[in-house]
Amino acid sequence: MTAQNHSKNRLPAAALFLSAFFLIASLAGCGAGDSANAPAAEGARTSESADKTALAQGADITVTAWVSESRPDENVAIEKDISVIDVGVGGEGDRRMGLVRFDLPAGVTPQELVSARLLMKRRDGDEPKFAAGYVTVPWGYAVVSWRDVEISATFPDAPPLCEKEEGDWYGVDVTDTVREWLAGNRPNYGFALTGAEDGKVTSFWSSFGDDAANYPQLLVHYAESAPAERYGKFGYTEMAEEEGNCLSYALRDKNDIYDTDLFAGAEAEEFNKLAETDFDEAMAYFKEKLSAYIEAHKEALAIESWRPLSGFDDPIDPEKEYMIAMKVGAIAPEEAESAMSAFGVFDYHFRVRLDDGRWAEKIPHAASRVTPGSNASFDGGKFPWDANFQWGNPKWTDYYDSPASYFAVTKTAEEFTSHKQ
């Protein structure tokens, strides 16, 4: 399969790129708007399997940058040429590190992974000689500098080195790193590429060039098999971009449910004060209002029951129930007033677990998606969530960073409802 593009917001032209970067998010934020078998350990699968290959390539699912030791505090990729990634060791004090991050294919467990190969196409410069590692912190493609990732770029003692492929393509084995990401052992903050031979610097095509065929590729080979367990009642249902938000999608309903639906007048003011001063109290108040809303509309929502879970491993009845998860993002009021804040002091996001163990989600004004990299092997709420399907903007990346809250929902309607109509 080919990993699909998820949003229409990535602008490949460098001239438009910076202006898009500094826009307040119009396609993000779920809260603000107009009005019993436990999962099998390790994502167990059946013995029957089929060989599959997933190719991740494209401007919407690939984020690239490069940084320079000689200009440690600057984002050289944006200033010099955003269409390339420089990698190598030009001389003493002139190391150049490439950064490449892909959305991973969903549904592939670490046990199913056979191999993963990163492919880079040379544009000009020296014959490549580089090693691949990984980054342990998030980074912004339009702002990242050498100092931001120098310490967090991790390379094994014997890192895999690139090999010549057909034409100007060069590949490197990244199976171990991808398996760690799919197992949930560390979050996916992308690959780090470093020169392995002094005096060699190569310019590779980035994900901002003129021809998408030249963009970096991640080739994932795996042995697909059916899940040994069922993780919930429903499979994936796509919701169109003009319908719903994260909460309505989690409740399998087509009508938006925003904070203006949950809070009225003085309640909203009370919640906002709590959000600024006492996070735990704000969360408790939010859950109370959410439960009250569901109770008030449960007939139209076709929700027979709704119950909190103590954690991801709580058993549910997959014949009747499905699991949803919620995280919130909360920041200081003074930061919320800045242009780099997307949502104010508080915003929530929901994801829903599918019957095969993957997760899915929806943001306003964008079509729903199966969450990249999600699979049956690990807790989908283990790491922070992004507030937009476009990774690599600091405003949106890892925005929802609270512990996850889990709920089991019994929905009697097979199709999505429209509870406001």
C-alpha positions as CSV (number, residue, x, y, z in Angstrom):
1,M,0.0,0.0,0.0
2,T,1.0,3.6,-0.3
3,A,0.7,5.9,2.7
4,Q,-2.0,8.5,2.0
5,N,-1.7,12.3,2.2
6,H,-3.7,13.5,5.2
7,S,-4.2,17.3,4.8
8,K,-4.2,20.0,2.2
9,N,-2.1,22.5,4.3
10,R,1.5,21.7,3.4
11,L,2.7,24.2,0.8
12,P,5.7,22.9,-1.2
13,A,6.7,26.2,-2.6
14,A,9.4,27.9,-0.4
15,A,7.9,31.4,-1.1
16,L,4.6,30.4,0.6
17,F,6.1,28.3,3.3
18,L,7.0,30.7,6.0
19,S,3.7,32.6,5.7
20,A,1.8,29.4,6.2
21,F,3.9,28.5,9.2
22,F,2.9,31.6,11.1
23,L,-0.8,31.4,10.5
24,I,-3.1,30.7,13.4
25,A,-4.4,27.1,12.9
26,S,-7.7,27.1,11.1
27,L,-7.8,23.3,10.8
28,A,-6.9,22.5,14.4
29,G,-8.4,22.4,17.8
30,C,-11.4,20.4,18.9
31,G,-12.7,22.4,21.8
32,A,-13.0,25.9,20.5
33,G,-15.6,26.5,17.9
34,D,-19.1,27.6,17.0
35,S,-21.6,26.6,19.0
36,A,-15.0,-8.4,28.0
37,N,-11.6,-9.4,26.5
38,A,-8.6,-7.4,27.3
39,P,-6.3,-6.5,24.3
40,A,-3.8,-9.2,23.6
41,A,-0.3,-8.5,24.8
42,E,2.2,-7.4,22.2
43,G,-0.5,-7.0,19.6
44,A,-0.9,-10.7,19.0
45,R,-1.8,-11.8,15.4
46,T,-3.0,-14.9,13.8
47,S,-0.5,-17.2,12.1
48,E,-1.8,-16.6,8.6
49,S,0.0,-13.7,7.0
50,A,0.6,-12.0,3.6
51,D,3.7,-10.1,2.5
52,K,3.0,-6.4,2.0
53,T,4.9,-3.3,1.3
54,A,4.0,0.3,2.3
55,L,5.7,3.3,0.7
56,A,5.6,6.5,2.6
57,Q,6.4,9.5,0.3
58,G,4.7,12.9,-0.1
59,A,4.7,16.5,1.1
60,D,1.8,15.8,3.5
61,I,3.4,12.8,5.3
62,T,7.1,13.7,5.1
63,V,8.9,16.6,6.9
64,T,12.5,17.5,6.2
65,A,15.2,19.9,7.3
66,W,18.9,20.2,7.8
67,V,21.1,21.9,10.4
68,S,24.7,23.2,10.3
69,E,27.3,23.1,13.1
70,S,28.9,26.2,11.6
71,R,25.7,28.2,12.1
72,P,24.4,26.5,15.3
73,D,21.5,28.9,16.1
74,E,20.1,29.4,12.6
75,N,17.6,27.5,10.5
76,V,19.8,27.2,7.5
77,A,17.4,25.0,5.4
78,I,14.9,27.8,5.1
79,E,17.5,30.5,4.4
80,K,19.6,28.7,1.9
81,D,17.5,26.3,-0.1
82,I,14.4,24.5,1.3
83,S,14.4,22.0,-1.6
84,V,17.5,20.2,-0.4
85,I,18.9,18.4,2.6
86,D,22.6,18.8,3.2
87,V,24.4,15.9,4.9
88,G,28.1,15.5,5.5
89,V,31.3,16.7,7.1
90,G,32.7,19.6,5.1
91,G,35.6,20.2,7.4
92,E,36.4,21.0,11.0
93,G,33.3,22.6,12.6
94,D,31.2,22.1,9.5
95,R,29.0,19.1,10.1
96,R,25.6,19.1,8.4
97,M,22.9,16.9,9.8
98,G,19.8,15.9,7.8
99,L,16.4,15.5,9.5
100,V,13.6,13.4,7.9
101,R,10.3,12.4,9.5
102,F,7.6,10.3,8.0
103,D,4.1,9.3,9.0
104,L,4.3,5.6,9.7
105,P,1.8,3.2,8.1
106,A,-1.0,2.3,10.5
107,G,-1.8,-1.2,11.6
108,V,1.7,-2.6,11.2
109,T,2.8,-4.2,14.5
110,P,6.5,-4.5,15.4
111,Q,6.2,-8.3,15.2
112,E,4.9,-8.0,11.6
113,L,7.7,-5.7,10.5
114,V,10.2,-7.5,8.2
115,S,12.3,-4.5,7.1
116,A,12.3,-0.7,6.7
117,R,14.5,1.2,4.3
118,L,15.1,4.9,4.1
119,L,15.7,6.1,0.5
120,M,17.2,9.5,-0.4
121,K,17.8,10.9,-3.8
122,R,21.1,12.8,-4.5
123,R,20.7,16.2,-6.2
124,D,24.4,17.3,-6.3
125,G,27.5,17.3,-4.2
126,D,29.8,14.4,-3.2
127,E,29.1,10.7,-3.5
128,P,27.1,10.1,-0.3
129,K,28.5,8.5,2.8
130,F,26.1,8.9,5.7
131,A,24.8,7.0,8.7
132,A,21.3,7.0,10.1
133,G,20.1,7.5,13.6
134,Y,17.0,9.0,15.2
135,V,15.8,12.2,17.0
136,T,14.5,12.0,20.5
137,V,12.8,15.5,20.7
138,P,10.2,17.2,18.4
139,W,11.5,19.8,16.0
140,G,10.0,22.4,13.7
141,Y,11.1,22.3,10.1
142,A,11.0,26.1,9.7
143,V,12.8,26.9,13.0
144,V,15.1,24.0,13.9
145,S,18.8,24.7,14.5
146,W,21.9,22.7,15.2
147,R,21.6,23.4,19.0
148,D,18.0,22.1,19.0
149,V,18.9,18.6,17.9
150,E,22.7,18.2,18.5
151,I,22.3,16.3,21.7
152,S,19.0,14.6,20.9
153,A,20.2,13.0,17.7
154,T,21.1,9.5,18.7
155,F,23.2,7.1,16.7
156,P,24.0,3.4,17.5
157,D,27.7,2.4,18.1
158,A,27.7,0.8,14.7
159,P,25.0,2.9,12.8
160,P,23.7,1.6,9.4
161,L,25.5,3.3,6.5
162,C,23.9,4.2,3.2
163,E,24.2,2.0,0.1
164,K,24.0,2.9,-3.6
165,E,20.6,2.1,-5.2
166,E,19.4,2.6,-8.7
167,G,20.1,6.0,-10.4
168,D,20.8,8.7,-7.8
169,W,19.0,7.0,-5.0
170,Y,20.8,5.8,-1.8
171,G,19.2,3.6,0.8
172,V,19.9,2.8,4.4
173,D,18.5,0.1,6.7
174,V,16.4,1.6,9.4
175,T,14.5,-1.5,10.5
176,D,15.5,-1.4,14.2
177,T,14.5,2.3,14.6
178,V,11.1,1.8,12.9
179,R,10.4,-1.3,15.0
180,E,11.0,0.7,18.1
181,W,8.6,3.3,17.0
182,L,5.9,0.8,16.1
183,A,6.4,-0.9,19.5
184,G,5.8,2.4,21.3
185,N,9.3,2.3,22.9
186,R,9.9,5.9,21.8
187,P,7.9,8.5,19.9
188,N,8.5,9.0,16.2
189,Y,10.5,12.3,15.9
190,G,12.2,11.2,12.7
191,F,15.6,10.1,11.4
192,A,18.9,12.0,11.9
193,L,21.4,11.6,9.0
194,T,25.1,12.4,9.7
195,G,28.2,12.3,7.5
196,A,30.4,9.2,7.9
197,E,33.4,10.5,6.0
198,D,35.3,13.8,6.4
199,G,35.3,16.1,3.4
200,K,32.1,14.8,1.9
201,V,28.9,16.8,1.7
202,T,25.9,15.8,-0.3
203,S,22.7,17.7,-1.2
204,F,19.7,15.4,-1.3
205,W,16.2,16.3,-2.5
206,S,13.9,17.3,0.4
207,S,10.1,17.1,0.6
208,F,9.9,20.7,-0.6
209,G,11.2,20.3,-4.1
210,D,9.4,20.7,-7.4
211,D,9.0,17.0,-8.2
212,A,7.3,14.7,-5.6
213,A,9.0,11.7,-7.3
214,N,12.3,12.9,-5.8
215,Y,11.1,13.2,-2.2
216,P,12.6,11.0,0.5
217,Q,10.9,7.6,0.8
218,L,10.4,5.1,3.6
219,L,9.8,1.6,2.3
220,V,8.2,-0.7,4.9
221,H,8.0,-4.4,4.3
222,Y,5.8,-6.4,6.6
223,A,3.9,-9.7,7.0
224,E,0.3,-8.7,7.4
225,S,-1.9,-10.9,9.4
226,A,-5.4,-10.6,10.9
227,P,-5.6,-9.5,14.6
228,A,-5.9,-12.4,17.0
229,E,-8.3,-10.3,19.1
230,R,-11.1,-7.9,18.5
231,Y,-10.4,-4.5,20.1
232,G,-13.9,-2.9,19.8
233,K,-17.2,-3.1,18.0
234,F,-16.5,-0.8,15.0
235,G,-14.0,-0.6,12.1
236,Y,-12.9,2.6,10.5
237,T,-15.5,4.9,9.0
238,E,-14.4,8.0,7.1
239,M,-16.0,11.3,8.0
240,A,-15.9,14.1,5.4
241,E,-14.0,17.3,6.1
242,E,-17.2,19.4,6.4
243,E,-18.7,17.1,9.1
244,G,-18.0,16.9,12.8
245,N,-15.0,17.3,15.1
246,C,-12.9,15.0,17.3
247,L,-15.6,14.5,20.0
248,S,-18.5,13.9,17.6
249,Y,-16.3,11.5,15.6
250,A,-15.4,9.6,18.8
251,L,-19.2,9.3,19.6
252,R,-19.9,8.3,16.0
253,D,-22.0,11.3,15.2
254,K,-21.9,13.8,12.3
255,N,-22.7,17.0,14.3
256,D,-20.0,19.1,15.9
257,I,-19.8,19.1,19.7
258,Y,-17.7,22.0,20.9
259,D,-17.1,23.5,24.3
260,T,-19.9,26.0,23.6
261,D,-22.2,22.9,23.6
262,L,-20.8,21.6,26.8
263,F,-20.7,24.9,28.8
264,A,-23.2,27.7,29.0
265,G,-22.7,31.3,30.2
266,A,-21.3,31.2,33.8
267,E,-20.3,27.6,33.4
268,A,-17.8,28.5,30.6
269,E,-16.4,31.3,32.8
270,E,-16.0,28.9,35.7
271,F,-14.3,26.4,33.6
272,N,-11.9,28.9,32.1
273,K,-10.8,30.1,35.5
274,L,-10.2,26.5,36.6
275,A,-8.2,25.8,33.4
276,E,-5.9,28.7,34.3
277,T,-5.4,27.8,37.9
278,D,-6.1,24.1,38.7
279,F,-5.7,21.6,35.9
280,D,-7.1,18.6,37.8
281,E,-10.2,20.5,38.9
282,A,-10.7,21.7,35.3
283,M,-10.5,18.1,34.0
284,A,-13.0,16.9,36.5
285,Y,-15.3,19.7,35.7
286,F,-14.9,19.1,31.9
287,K,-15.7,15.3,32.3
288,E,-18.7,16.2,34.4
289,K,-20.1,18.5,31.7
290,L,-19.3,16.0,29.0
291,S,-21.1,13.2,30.8
292,A,-24.1,15.5,31.3
293,Y,-24.2,16.3,27.6
294,I,-24.1,12.7,26.6
295,E,-26.8,11.8,29.1
296,A,-29.0,14.6,27.8
297,H,-28.6,13.5,24.2
298,K,-28.0,9.7,24.6
299,E,-31.2,8.8,22.8
300,A,-30.4,10.9,19.7
301,L,-26.8,9.8,19.9
302,A,-27.9,6.1,20.3
303,I,-25.5,5.7,23.2
304,E,-26.7,3.1,25.6
305,S,-23.9,3.5,28.1
306,W,-20.7,5.5,28.6
307,R,-18.2,4.6,31.4
308,P,-14.8,5.8,32.4
309,L,-11.9,3.3,32.3
310,S,-9.0,3.3,34.8
311,G,-6.6,2.9,31.9
312,F,-5.8,1.5,28.5
313,D,-5.7,-2.1,29.7
314,D,-9.2,-2.1,31.2
315,P,-11.2,-4.8,29.6
316,I,-14.2,-3.9,27.4
317,D,-16.8,-6.1,25.6
318,P,-15.8,-5.8,22.0
319,E,-19.1,-7.2,20.8
320,K,-20.9,-4.2,22.3
321,E,-18.4,-1.6,23.3
322,Y,-15.5,0.4,21.8
323,M,-12.8,2.5,23.4
324,I,-12.1,6.2,23.1
325,A,-9.3,8.3,24.6
326,M,-9.0,11.9,25.4
327,K,-6.0,14.2,26.0
328,V,-5.9,17.9,26.6
329,G,-3.4,20.7,26.0
330,A,-3.1,23.5,28.6
331,I,-0.7,26.4,28.5
332,A,-0.1,29.6,30.6
333,P,-2.5,32.5,29.9
334,E,0.3,34.8,28.8
335,E,1.4,32.2,26.2
336,A,-2.1,31.9,25.0
337,E,-2.1,35.6,24.0
338,S,0.9,35.2,21.7
339,A,0.7,34.5,18.0
340,M,2.3,31.1,18.6
341,S,-0.7,29.8,20.6
342,A,-3.3,28.0,18.5
343,F,-6.2,27.5,20.9
344,G,-6.0,29.5,24.1
345,V,-5.3,28.0,27.6
346,F,-7.1,24.7,27.1
347,D,-8.2,22.4,24.3
348,Y,-9.2,18.8,24.1
349,H,-8.8,16.0,21.5
350,F,-10.4,12.6,21.2
351,R,-9.3,9.4,19.4
352,V,-11.2,6.2,18.9
353,R,-9.9,2.7,18.9
354,L,-10.9,0.5,15.9
355,D,-11.7,-3.2,16.0
356,D,-8.2,-4.1,14.7
357,G,-6.3,-2.1,17.3
358,R,-5.6,0.9,15.2
359,W,-6.8,4.4,16.3
360,A,-8.6,7.0,14.3
361,E,-9.4,10.7,14.7
362,K,-10.9,13.9,13.2
363,I,-10.1,17.6,13.4
364,P,-12.5,20.3,12.2
365,H,-12.5,21.1,8.5
366,A,-10.4,18.1,7.5
367,A,-11.4,14.6,6.7
368,S,-10.9,11.9,9.4
369,R,-7.9,9.6,9.3
370,V,-6.5,6.5,10.8
371,T,-3.7,7.7,13.1
372,P,-0.3,7.0,11.5
373,G,1.8,4.4,13.2
374,S,-1.1,3.3,15.5
375,N,-1.4,-0.5,15.9
376,A,-2.5,-3.1,18.4
377,S,0.9,-3.3,20.1
378,F,0.9,-0.3,22.4
379,D,-1.1,2.3,24.3
380,G,-2.2,5.0,21.8
381,G,-2.2,7.6,24.6
382,K,1.4,6.9,25.7
383,F,2.9,9.9,24.0
384,P,1.7,13.5,23.3
385,W,-0.7,14.0,20.4
386,D,-0.4,16.6,17.7
387,A,-3.1,19.2,17.1
388,N,-3.0,19.1,13.3
389,F,-2.4,16.5,10.7
390,Q,0.6,18.5,9.6
391,W,3.6,17.5,11.7
392,G,6.6,19.7,12.4
393,N,5.0,23.0,13.4
394,P,5.9,23.7,17.1
395,K,2.5,25.3,17.5
396,W,0.8,22.0,16.8
397,T,3.3,19.2,17.5
398,D,2.9,17.4,20.8
399,Y,0.2,19.9,21.8
400,Y,-2.0,17.5,23.8
401,D,0.4,16.4,26.5
402,S,-1.8,15.4,29.4
403,P,-2.2,11.8,30.6
404,A,-4.9,10.1,28.6
405,S,-8.4,9.4,29.9
406,Y,-10.2,6.4,28.5
407,F,-13.9,5.6,28.2
408,A,-15.9,2.6,27.0
409,V,-18.9,3.5,24.8
410,T,-21.9,1.3,23.9
411,K,-23.4,2.6,20.7
412,T,-26.5,0.8,19.5
413,A,-26.7,2.4,16.0
414,E,-24.5,0.8,13.4
415,E,-24.2,4.0,11.3
416,F,-23.2,7.5,12.4
417,T,-26.0,9.4,14.0
418,S,-26.9,13.1,13.6
419,H,-28.0,14.0,17.1
420,K,-28.8,17.7,16.4
421,Q,-31.1,17.1,13.5
